[in-house]
Amino acid sequence: MIFSKLTGRMEKYVVKKFVVRIMCILICIGITMSMPACSSESKNEKYTIYYTNSSKDKLVGSTCMLDTSMSVEDKVRTLLDNMGVRSSSKDEYIIKPDNVNLLESSVKGKTASLNFTTTYKQMPSQVELLYRAAVVKTLTQLDDISYVHFYVDGKEALYEDGSVMGMFKSSDFTSSDNDIRQMDWRNVQLFYADESGTRLVKVKEMLAYNKNMPIERMVVQRLISGPTTQDTYSTLPEAVKLLGVSVVDKVCYVNLSEEFADELVNVASEVEIYSIVNSLCSLDNIESVKIFINGDYSSTFKDNISLDRFYKFNQSLVE
């Protein structure tokens, strides 16, 4: 009997030891299987979303973390959604009114298209500009987004004068544009190339610019940035820099870097010249334009076009 009891105890001990060993093996297997998941754990990336201050005249940045594994479409939507979430900071206020809603968003190429409800048009101009700047500055942080295109009820968003807003990129809004009190608006006429590169196409735009910056500078910078409307094409090299601009006695003096002469653009040389001239001469205070390259006007431009002259508006090149 004693032997049978001992045998029973031994069997229980062996079974118990076997169960413990099996559990240890299972735990080890579980740890081993979970290790790759930890090493491939998704990472977060830091972005800035924008609110406004209590006076609603300035953009205020706030940090937002996104999972890097998200698709670009999801990132766009998440960033926009987060801009509508109340901040814990006392001086960060949501810009978009509650009655303005995003119907849909999509990404094609490097452009994010946003379609809002018709109430978008009811936003006060100051609020709309702040919100537009905030959206563009937020979304173009994404590597896959270079442009933002605004729509209202399925149609391209319009300025107050009825002209099409078109697409926006981050360079359209400088850091100084964060303060609405320092900004002004101006209707301008910009001249870009047509598809053939031999004619100019007039585009009406409303430029928002810093009051301390000459409108002439903004016009040339806008031409360098390139068009945002369909069927219009760039006339200036993307790498060209505006070295200086000034106006004396209704003559606008424009000094450009050497890329203006050295880099090729798929347009006629006179189209390059008159894209600048016609755009600037459309301003009320300018009658003619003189162009310099690195401060020099004695050389010829590409197809032996002399820069040693004052250029005036050329209607014959306009479609």
C-alpha positions in Angstrom: 0.0 0.0 0.0 2.8 2.3 0.9 4.4 1.5 -2.4 1.2 2.2 -4.3 0.9 5.6 -2.5 4.4 6.5 -3.4 3.9 5.4 -6.9 0.8 7.6 -7.1 2.6 10.5 -5.7 5.5 10.0 -8.2 3.1 9.9 -11.1 1.5 13.1 -9.9 4.9 14.7 -9.6 6.0 13.5 -13.0 2.7 14.8 -14.6 3.0 18.1 -12.8 6.6 18.5 -13.9 5.7 17.6 -17.4 2.9 20.2 -17.5 5.2 22.9 -16.1 7.8 22.0 -18.7 5.2 22.2 -21.5 4.0 25.6 -20.2 7.6 26.9 -20.2 8.1 25.7 -23.8 4.8 27.4 -24.9 5.8 30.6 -23.2 9.2 30.6 -24.9 7.6 29.9 -28.2 5.2 32.8 -27.6 8.1 35.1 -26.8 10.0 34.0 -29.8 7.0 34.6 -32.1 6.4 38.0 -30.6 9.9 39.3 -31.1 9.6 40.0 -34.9 6.4 42.0 -34.2 8.3 44.2 -31.7 11.2 44.8 -34.1 8.9 45.7 -36.9 6.7 47.9 -34.6 5.5 50.9 -36.6 7.1 54.3 -35.8 5.5 57.6 -35.3 6.5 60.8 -37.3 6.1 64.3 -36.0 4.0 66.9 -37.9 2.7 70.4 -37.2 -1.0 71.2 -37.4 -2.2 74.8 -37.2 -4.7 76.5 -35.0 -5.3 80.3 -34.5 -4.9 82.5 -31.5 -7.8 84.2 -29.5 -7.7 87.2 -31.8 -8.0 85.0 -34.9 -5.3 86.9 -36.7 -2.3 84.5 -36.4 -1.5 80.8 -37.0 -0.3 78.8 -34.0 1.5 75.5 -34.5 0.9 72.3 -32.5 2.6 68.9 -32.7 0.8 65.9 -34.1 2.2 62.4 -34.3 1.2 60.0 -37.2 2.0 56.4 -37.7 4.4 56.1 -40.6 2.7 52.9 -41.9 -0.5 54.9 -42.7 -1.3 55.6 -46.4 -0.9 59.1 -47.6 -4.7 59.4 -48.0 -5.2 58.4 -44.4 -2.5 60.9 -43.3 -4.2 63.7 -45.1 -7.5 62.9 -43.5 -6.1 62.4 -40.1 -4.2 65.7 -40.1 -7.3 67.6 -41.2 -9.4 65.8 -38.6 -6.8 66.7 -35.9 -7.0 70.4 -36.9 -10.7 70.2 -35.9 -10.0 68.7 -32.5 -10.0 71.2 -29.6 -6.5 71.8 -28.2 -5.6 71.6 -24.5 -3.7 74.8 -24.9 -5.5 78.0 -23.8 -4.2 80.0 -26.8 -5.0 77.4 -29.6 -8.4 77.8 -31.3 -9.8 75.8 -34.1 -9.9 77.9 -37.3 -12.6 76.1 -39.3 -16.2 77.0 -38.3 -18.4 74.1 -37.2 -20.7 74.5 -40.2 -17.9 73.9 -42.7 -17.3 70.3 -43.4 -15.0 68.3 -45.6 -17.1 66.1 -48.0 -14.2 64.1 -49.4 -10.4 64.2 -49.9 -8.3 62.4 -52.5 -4.7 62.3 -53.6 -3.6 62.1 -57.2 0.1 62.4 -58.0 1.5 65.0 -55.6 -1.8 66.9 -55.3 -4.3 66.6 -52.4 -7.8 67.6 -53.5 -10.3 68.7 -50.8 -14.0 69.1 -51.4 -15.9 71.2 -48.8 -19.5 71.9 -48.3 -21.0 75.2 -49.7 -20.7 76.8 -46.3 -17.0 77.1 -47.1 -18.0 80.2 -49.1 -19.6 81.8 -46.0 -16.3 82.0 -44.1 -15.2 85.6 -43.5 -12.2 86.4 -45.8 -9.8 86.6 -43.0 -10.8 83.3 -41.5 -10.8 81.6 -44.9 -7.3 82.8 -45.7 -6.0 81.6 -42.3 -7.6 78.2 -42.8 -6.4 77.9 -46.3 -2.8 78.8 -45.2 -3.1 76.3 -42.3 -4.3 73.5 -44.5 -1.6 74.0 -47.2 1.2 74.4 -44.6 0.0 71.3 -42.8 -0.5 68.9 -45.7 2.6 69.9 -47.7 4.7 68.6 -44.9 3.9 65.1 -46.2 6.6 64.0 -48.7 3.9 62.8 -51.1 2.0 66.1 -51.2 3.3 69.2 -53.0 0.0 70.9 -53.9 -3.4 71.3 -52.3 -6.5 72.0 -54.5 -9.6 73.4 -52.9 -13.1 72.5 -54.1 -16.5 73.6 -52.9 -19.5 71.3 -53.6 -17.5 69.6 -56.4 -16.5 72.8 -58.1 -13.1 74.6 -58.0 -13.1 77.1 -55.1 -13.3 80.8 -56.2 -12.0 84.1 -54.8 -14.5 86.8 -53.9 -14.0 88.3 -57.4 -15.0 85.0 -59.1 -11.5 84.0 -60.2 -10.4 80.4 -59.6 -8.1 79.8 -56.7 -6.3 76.9 -58.3 -3.7 74.8 -56.5 -1.5 76.0 -53.7 2.0 74.9 -52.5 3.9 75.7 -49.3 5.9 78.5 -51.0 2.7 80.4 -51.6 2.6 81.1 -47.8 5.7 82.4 -46.1 6.3 82.3 -42.4 5.3 86.0 -42.3 1.9 85.0 -43.6 1.2 83.4 -40.2 0.2 86.8 -38.9 -2.9 88.0 -40.7 -2.4 91.6 -39.4 0.7 91.9 -41.6 -1.1 90.7 -44.8 -2.8 92.4 -47.7 -4.7 91.2 -50.7 -4.3 92.3 -54.3 -5.9 91.2 -57.6 -3.1 90.7 -60.2 -2.8 89.5 -63.7 -0.1 86.9 -64.3 1.1 85.7 -67.7 2.2 82.1 -68.2 2.9 80.1 -71.3 0.4 78.2 -73.4 0.9 74.5 -74.4 3.0 75.4 -77.4 5.3 77.7 -75.4 5.0 80.4 -78.0 2.1 82.5 -76.6 1.1 84.0 -73.2 -2.0 83.1 -71.3 -3.4 85.7 -68.8 -4.4 84.3 -65.4 -6.2 86.4 -62.8 -5.2 85.7 -59.2 -5.7 87.3 -55.8 -2.3 87.4 -54.1 -2.1 87.4 -50.3 1.2 89.1 -49.4 3.0 90.7 -46.5 2.4 94.4 -46.3 6.1 95.0 -45.8 6.9 93.2 -49.0 6.6 95.0 -52.4 3.8 93.6 -54.5 6.3 93.6 -57.5 8.4 91.0 -55.6 5.4 88.8 -55.0 4.4 88.9 -58.7 7.8 87.7 -59.8 8.0 85.1 -57.1 4.6 83.8 -58.1 5.8 83.5 -61.7 8.9 81.5 -60.5 6.6 79.2 -58.5 4.7 78.4 -61.7 1.0 78.3 -62.5 -1.7 76.4 -60.6 -4.4 76.5 -63.3 -4.9 74.0 -66.1 -3.6 74.6 -69.6 -0.9 77.1 -68.4 2.8 76.4 -68.2 5.8 77.7 -66.4 7.9 80.4 -68.1 10.8 80.7 -65.8 13.4 78.1 -64.5 12.4 76.7 -61.2 15.9 77.3 -59.8 16.1 81.0 -60.7 16.3 83.4 -57.8 15.0 86.9 -57.5 18.0 88.9 -56.3 16.2 92.3 -56.2 13.3 94.3 -57.4 12.7 98.1 -57.2 10.4 100.7 -58.8 11.6 104.2 -59.8 9.5 106.6 -61.9 7.2 103.8 -63.0 10.1 101.6 -64.2 10.5 98.2 -62.4 14.0 97.0 -62.2 14.3 93.2 -61.8 17.5 91.5 -61.0 17.6 87.7 -61.5 20.2 85.0 -60.9 22.2 83.4 -63.8 19.7 80.5 -64.0 17.4 82.8 -65.9 19.8 82.7 -68.8 21.5 79.4 -68.3 18.7 76.9 -67.6 16.3 75.9 -70.4 12.6 76.2 -70.2 10.4 74.7 -72.9 9.1 78.1 -74.1 10.2 80.8 -76.6 12.7 83.3 -75.2 10.5 86.2 -75.7 7.7 84.4 -73.8 10.1 84.2 -70.9 10.9 87.9 -71.1 7.3 89.1 -71.6 5.9 86.8 -68.9 7.7 89.0 -66.4 7.1 92.3 -68.3 3.4 91.8 -69.0 2.7 90.7 -65.4 4.5 93.6 -63.9 3.1 96.2 -66.4 -0.4 95.1 -65.4 0.2 96.8 -62.1 -1.0 100.4 -62.0 2.3 101.8 -60.9 4.5 100.2 -63.6 4.9 101.3 -67.2 8.1 99.5 -68.2 10.5 96.9 -67.0 14.3 96.5 -67.1 15.8 93.1 -66.5 19.2 92.4 -65.1 21.1 89.1 -64.7 23.3 89.1 -61.7 23.3 92.9 -61.9 24.3 93.0 -65.6 22.1 94.2 -68.4 24.8 94.5 -71.1 24.7 90.8 -72.2 22.1 89.3 -74.6 19.5 86.8 -73.5 19.5 83.4 -75.2 18.3 84.1 -78.7 20.3 87.3 -78.9 17.6 89.3 -77.2 19.1 92.5 -75.8 18.5 93.3 -72.2 19.8 96.8 -72.6 16.4 98.3 -73.1 13.1 99.1 -71.3 10.4 96.6 -72.1 6.7 97.5 -72.2 3.5 95.4 -72.3 3.3 93.2 -75.4 -0.3 92.4 -76.4 0.7 90.6 -79.6 2.0 87.6 -77.6 -1.2 87.2 -75.5 -3.8 84.6 -76.6 
